[in-house]
Structures are given as C-alpha cells and as structure tokens.
Amino acid sequence: METTRDWTIPGVTVGFAAVAVLGLLFLPDWLMNLTVIAFARALAVVGLMVLWRTGLVSFGHALYFGLGAYTVALLGKDDGISEVLITLPAATLVAATVGLFLGFIVRRYREIFFAMLSLAFSMVLYGILVKTEALGSTDGFNVRTPTFLGFAPEDAGTTLRAIFLVLCALCWTVAVLVHRYLQSTLGRLTTAIRDNEIRVEYLGYSVAQAIHGKYVMSAALAGLGGGILAIALGQVDPDSMVNWTVSGELVFVTILSGPGSVAAPFIGSMIYELIRTYAFEWLPHAWQLIVGVTLLSIIFFLPGGVWSLLARLRRREVE
C-alpha cells in the first residue's frame, strides 16, 4: 500500500525562501512592512491553531502577544538592549513563563469557559498597562531601533529589510518545528483530545498535562510574534498590543486560515492584512463591515478555512 508523501516541510522551505528572495528584490517598502505585520501575527496564530485542533479557542492570547511586545520595548527602554538575539528570546521566554503558571488554571476548563477565562486574564494586563504611567499608560512608548548581531542599520529601509529576513527565518523554523511536533505522539493527541478525552486518559496520557503543554507553546509563539511586531512598528501601546480586539483579530485569522497545515496561518494572515488594508482604503468608514462579511463567508462556505480550499484544488489536480 502506497503512502502519500508529506510535502509540508519542503513546501514551507521553498515558500519562505521564495518570499525572502522575491520580497527583497521586488516588494516595495509598504508591502514588505505589511508582510512583516502579517507574519508576526501568523506566529501567534500557529499556536492558536494547535489549541484549535485540541478543541479549544482562546480569546485572550493578546495577553502573551502584549507581554512579548512590552518585554522587547522595556529591554530597550530600561536596559538599552536592542539586540534581536536577546530581545526576541526574552519575549518568548516571558510569555511562555506566564503561560506556564496560568496554564495550571485554564487547563481545567473547556469550551466557552476556557475562552472567557483567557480573555479575563488578558484584560487584567490591559487594565494594568492603561493605569501605569511608567509604562506609558494609554499612549505607550517607543521601541529602540533593533540591532542584528551588533550591526545597527543606517536607515529605516535597511532596518525593515533586516527584520524581514529575520522574520522569514523565524517563521520557517517555527513552521518546521510545530509540524514535527504535530507528527509526534504528543502532537497527535490534539485531535484525540478533541474527540474523546476519556479514551485518551485510558491510553495512559494525561489530558490536563497535554493541554498545558500546548497552551505554553501557544503562549510562547504569541510572545515571539508580539516581540517582532513591536520591533517592526517601533512603538507599543495597550490598544494595539493587549486589547481584546487584538485577540479577536488572532481568532479571526485562525478561522480564516483553517487548521489543515502549519502553512495556513501565514497565508491566512497575509490575506487578512490585504483585505483590511484595501477595505480601509476603499471604505474607511465601513471597513469593519467588509471584514465581517469575509468572516461570515468563510464560516458558511469554507468552514475548514482557506487551506481547505487549497487542499481541495490540489486533490482535483491529482485526480
């Protein structure tokens, strides 16, 4: 019996290499900046996708997204540290650590209770940031210009291209590692937990520990995405990093992308950013309407997300 070869890793390798090369050669700065924003959010969406496969939806991952962003910003503000090899791992570590402790609480809950509890934790951080003048309150504060292996870019264009290359490498690494994880025994427990937790327990696995591990992973990826976005934007504030609308955007992109592949969040995030950008340009007072109609269309006609459409087209080609 022939087995279908898994082309995911070769596909994402070729894909990100093409994005990196073509982006540097042909993309204008505004589109490259849009791609950086999309891919930064996509890293957080990859973690949400893992939770979604487990049957869990988090409306509070802006907590970790914001923690990553503010970690990068505070390292530059208070300690003068701008090296991305330090700030980005620090952002990931801080988010993962908080996720580790909160995971002991949220892993006990399911469905709407899991979603609302995660949202509550996120809004606690939002309230703290808004009320703390030392952290910029509602205005936030600027992020120090990043350095790369000690190299400080001379202008904004060079900085953007450096961030773009680093981000492409990070996205490829995350996509490969998460795909490998999902193919492992622990990774395959995601759908098993969603289908029947009791049977998973009978197999000798702890559902609570498995969910906890996936939650920490998703928190770490959200922190990494938030850190990159802070560097790209050069500024952090509660509304753009921690507010409930940020969590809503991440969930939106997760639904738009679909859980079919680790490549889906990057495609879905890019589509979302393009829709939002052009909707705001064409209908600045009603762009939310276009985004909402897009979400409803996905739910009704593509419940498996954009990736399900791509998978369907690929099957037709094979046939």
Wavefront OBJ file of the C-alpha trace (Angstrom):
o trace
v 0.000 0.000 0.000
v 1.446 3.357 -1.081
v 1.617 6.161 1.418
v 1.206 9.805 0.482
v 4.405 11.731 0.944
v 4.248 14.679 3.305
v 5.313 17.754 1.354
v 4.791 20.238 4.188
v 8.415 20.839 5.147
v 9.715 21.065 1.544
v 6.752 23.290 0.756
v 7.313 25.768 3.587
v 11.066 25.756 2.891
v 10.584 26.688 -0.757
v 7.788 29.081 0.166
v 9.698 31.115 2.731
v 12.856 31.108 0.627
v 10.832 32.484 -2.300
v 9.169 35.093 -0.074
v 12.553 36.209 1.284
v 14.237 36.484 -2.131
v 11.313 37.961 -4.045
v 10.489 40.266 -1.161
v 13.957 41.795 -1.056
v 14.131 42.141 -4.833
v 10.653 43.305 -5.777
v 8.433 44.258 -2.829
v 8.022 47.972 -2.123
v 8.582 49.040 1.464
v 4.858 49.391 2.254
v 4.110 45.839 1.117
v 7.156 44.450 2.897
v 6.019 46.169 6.081
v 2.552 44.662 5.594
v 4.126 41.217 5.208
v 6.119 41.669 8.419
v 2.946 42.583 10.328
v 1.069 39.638 8.813
v 3.801 37.090 9.579
v 4.263 38.404 13.124
v 0.576 37.766 13.794
v 0.824 34.429 11.998
v 3.307 33.167 14.594
v 0.669 33.680 17.289
v -1.954 32.077 15.034
v 0.181 28.936 14.687
v -0.123 28.481 18.452
v -3.870 29.124 18.338
v -4.148 26.566 15.554
v -2.614 23.919 17.828
v -5.177 24.772 20.520
v -7.991 24.745 17.965
v -7.035 21.232 16.882
v -7.467 20.287 20.527
v -10.959 21.781 20.514
v -10.013 24.929 22.451
v -10.386 28.567 21.412
v -8.615 31.343 23.311
v -9.996 34.880 23.252
v -7.152 36.131 25.418
v -3.902 35.491 23.590
v -3.357 39.219 23.320
v -2.043 38.749 26.876
v 1.012 36.905 25.573
v 1.217 38.965 22.395
v 1.399 42.101 24.534
v 3.844 40.580 27.019
v 6.239 39.827 24.197
v 5.887 43.318 22.755
v 6.375 45.090 26.084
v 9.320 42.848 27.007
v 11.172 43.950 23.869
v 10.224 47.589 24.463
v 11.221 47.590 28.150
v 14.573 45.933 27.495
v 15.424 48.808 25.193
v 13.901 51.496 27.401
v 15.310 50.456 30.766
v 18.422 48.448 29.911
v 19.387 49.781 26.494
v 19.235 46.270 24.986
v 18.198 46.222 21.341
v 19.941 43.090 20.006
v 17.251 40.868 18.463
v 19.131 37.730 19.537
v 18.408 38.829 23.108
v 15.102 40.668 22.933
v 13.151 38.103 20.910
v 14.173 35.083 23.041
v 13.381 37.167 26.125
v 9.917 37.983 24.758
v 9.294 34.308 24.049
v 10.549 33.241 27.482
v 8.462 35.784 29.405
v 5.284 34.814 27.549
v 5.992 31.092 27.991
v 6.661 31.532 31.725
v 3.383 33.365 32.308
v 1.611 30.774 30.174
v 3.165 28.016 32.291
v 1.712 29.426 35.512
v -1.694 30.373 34.096
v -1.856 27.013 32.364
v -2.413 25.300 35.715
v -5.710 27.210 35.899
v -7.005 27.262 32.333
v -6.293 23.589 31.632
v -9.205 22.665 33.895
v -11.761 24.381 31.674
v -13.239 23.726 28.248
v -15.334 25.445 25.578
v -16.685 28.902 26.442
v -15.246 28.790 29.958
v -11.722 28.348 28.579
v -12.268 31.176 26.104
v -13.698 33.631 28.622
v -11.117 32.858 31.315
v -8.293 33.529 28.885
v -9.996 36.791 27.901
v -10.270 37.814 31.561
v -6.526 37.331 32.123
v -5.799 39.393 29.025
v -7.968 42.280 30.182
v -6.253 42.284 33.587
v -2.948 43.049 31.849
v -4.678 45.654 29.686
v -6.026 47.396 32.785
v -2.597 47.383 34.439
v -0.921 48.897 31.373
v -3.573 51.580 30.942
v -3.257 52.682 34.586
v 0.555 52.575 34.814
v 2.194 55.837 33.795
v 5.677 54.311 33.970
v 4.645 52.035 31.087
v 3.266 54.872 29.016
v -0.378 54.392 30.044
v -2.716 54.595 27.016
v -0.069 56.283 24.827
v 2.592 53.613 25.225
v 6.200 54.405 24.319
v 8.744 53.966 21.546
v 10.850 50.876 20.931
v 14.596 51.248 20.494
v 15.867 50.643 16.949
v 16.987 46.989 16.767
v 20.485 45.711 16.123
v 21.353 42.461 14.369
v 24.483 40.682 15.640
v 25.717 44.080 16.726
v 25.000 45.657 13.350
v 22.847 48.797 13.517
v 21.092 49.608 10.209
v 21.660 53.144 8.959
v 18.098 53.911 7.850
v 14.508 52.708 8.191
v 14.565 50.851 4.863
v 17.609 48.787 5.806
v 16.075 48.059 9.221
v 12.865 46.858 7.586
v 14.747 44.512 5.266
v 16.776 43.100 8.128
v 13.615 42.482 10.162
v 12.035 40.885 7.094
v 14.903 38.415 6.659
v 14.997 37.535 10.362
v 11.243 37.044 10.390
v 11.279 34.747 7.349
v 13.928 32.592 9.041
v 11.948 32.508 12.294
v 8.697 31.652 10.527
v 10.348 28.804 8.668
v 11.857 27.474 11.893
v 8.565 27.676 13.766
v 6.622 26.048 10.916
v 9.064 23.125 10.708
v 9.242 22.575 14.483
v 5.478 22.777 15.012
v 4.881 20.430 12.080
v 7.344 17.948 13.560
v 5.586 18.278 16.903
v 2.154 17.651 15.374
v 3.512 14.499 13.727
v 4.809 13.183 17.055
v 2.819 11.136 19.559
v 2.104 14.145 21.779
v 1.157 16.205 18.769
v -1.281 13.601 17.511
v -3.074 13.802 20.852
v -4.520 17.148 19.752
v -7.361 15.676 17.697
v -7.722 12.715 20.062
v -8.336 15.054 22.995
v -10.868 16.994 20.962
v -12.742 13.812 20.030
v -12.741 11.940 23.343
v -10.762 12.910 26.436
v -11.758 9.794 28.376
v -10.231 7.470 25.794
v -7.001 9.467 25.888
v -6.878 9.016 29.668
v -7.455 5.272 29.237
v -4.457 5.170 26.892
v -2.316 6.391 29.788
v -1.894 10.028 28.817
v -2.795 12.991 30.992
v -5.185 15.271 29.122
v -4.507 18.139 31.536
v -0.744 17.911 31.024
v -1.119 17.656 27.248
v -3.348 20.744 27.123
v -0.967 22.549 29.458
v 1.964 21.873 27.158
v 0.078 23.072 24.092
v -1.047 26.176 25.956
v 2.537 27.058 26.908
v 3.621 26.512 23.308
v 0.907 28.810 22.019
v 1.809 31.437 24.630
v 5.483 31.340 23.615
v 4.645 31.749 19.924
v 2.307 34.650 20.697
v 5.068 36.324 22.717
v 7.505 35.894 19.852
v 5.013 37.384 17.400
v 4.334 40.317 19.693
v 8.042 40.990 20.112
v 8.587 41.075 16.362
v 5.601 43.367 15.830
v 6.906 45.775 18.473
v 10.267 45.940 16.687
v 8.598 46.418 13.308
v 6.222 49.156 14.450
v 8.754 50.880 16.708
v 6.111 51.576 19.340
v 3.928 49.739 21.855
v 0.642 50.698 23.475
v -2.153 48.746 25.179
v -4.772 49.158 22.449
v -2.639 47.778 19.622
v -0.948 45.015 21.634
v -3.138 43.815 24.523
v -6.751 44.899 23.990
v -9.453 42.282 23.402
v -9.673 43.380 19.757
v -6.147 42.031 19.220
v -7.266 38.621 20.490
v -10.282 38.874 18.208
v -8.046 39.513 15.208
v -5.921 36.486 16.057
v -9.005 34.272 16.337
v -10.323 35.749 13.070
v -7.113 34.839 11.252
v -7.180 31.361 12.809
v -10.671 30.741 11.420
v -9.738 32.304 8.075
v -6.625 30.123 7.796
v -8.019 26.787 8.945
v -6.260 24.072 10.955
v -5.136 21.981 7.997
v -1.444 22.896 7.884
v 1.230 24.962 9.616
v 1.496 26.944 6.384
v -2.139 28.047 6.621
v -1.662 30.775 9.298
v 0.902 32.603 7.148
v -1.341 32.536 4.090
v -4.406 33.496 6.115
v -2.610 36.332 7.896
v -1.445 37.803 4.606
v -4.945 37.602 3.156
v -6.375 39.256 6.265
v -3.909 42.147 6.158
v -4.570 42.736 2.457
v -8.343 42.667 2.991
v -8.119 45.070 5.910
v -5.719 47.430 4.145
v -7.727 47.743 0.939
v -11.067 47.755 2.753
v -9.849 50.705 4.840
v -8.616 52.465 1.703
v -11.852 51.990 -0.246
v -14.360 52.303 2.602
v -12.613 53.966 5.559
v -15.875 54.326 7.495
v -17.152 50.802 6.846
v -14.068 48.615 6.540
v -15.199 46.544 9.539
v -18.276 45.582 7.505
v -16.114 44.084 4.761
v -14.021 42.182 7.298
v -17.186 40.895 8.991
v -18.721 39.758 5.710
v -15.464 37.967 4.902
v -15.589 36.092 8.211
v -19.228 35.086 7.693
v -18.421 33.881 4.183
v -15.565 31.737 5.488
v -17.770 30.225 8.208
v -20.608 29.406 5.794
v -18.725 28.345 2.675
v -15.232 27.368 3.880
v -15.566 26.081 7.453
v -12.136 24.496 7.082
v -10.574 27.859 6.216
v -8.626 28.972 3.172
v -6.362 25.943 3.456
v -9.302 23.599 2.847
v -9.862 25.327 -0.498
v -6.215 24.909 -1.440
v -6.306 21.244 -0.369
v -9.468 20.712 -2.434
v -7.849 22.206 -5.539
v -4.765 20.063 -5.028
v -6.877 16.896 -4.827
v -8.600 17.771 -8.088
v -5.240 18.217 -9.792
v -4.088 14.815 -8.545
v -7.286 13.166 -9.751
l 1 2 3 4 5 6 7 8 9 10 11 12 13 14 15 16 17 18 19 20 21 22 23 24 25 26 27 28 29 30 31 32 33 34 35 36 37 38 39 40 41 42 43 44 45 46 47 48 49 50 51 52 53 54 55 56 57 58 59 60 61 62 63 64 65 66 67 68 69 70 71 72 73 74 75 76 77 78 79 80 81 82 83 84 85 86 87 88 89 90 91 92 93 94 95 96 97 98 99 100 101 102 103 104 105 106 107 108 109 110 111 112 113 114 115 116 117 118 119 120 121 122 123 124 125 126 127 128 129 130 131 132 133 134 135 136 137 138 139 140 141 142 143 144 145 146 147 148 149 150 151 152 153 154 155 156 157 158 159 160 161 162 163 164 165 166 167 168 169 170 171 172 173 174 175 176 177 178 179 180 181 182 183 184 185 186 187 188 189 190 191 192 193 194 195 196 197 198 199 200 201 202 203 204 205 206 207 208 209 210 211 212 213 214 215 216 217 218 219 220 221 222 223 224 225 226 227 228 229 230 231 232 233 234 235 236 237 238 239 240 241 242 243 244 245 246 247 248 249 250 251 252 253 254 255 256 257 258 259 260 261 262 263 264 265 266 267 268 269 270 271 272 273 274 275 276 277 278 279 280 281 282 283 284 285 286 287 288 289 290 291 292 293 294 295 296 297 298 299 300 301 302 303 304 305 306 307 308 309 310 311 312 313 314 315 316 317 318 319
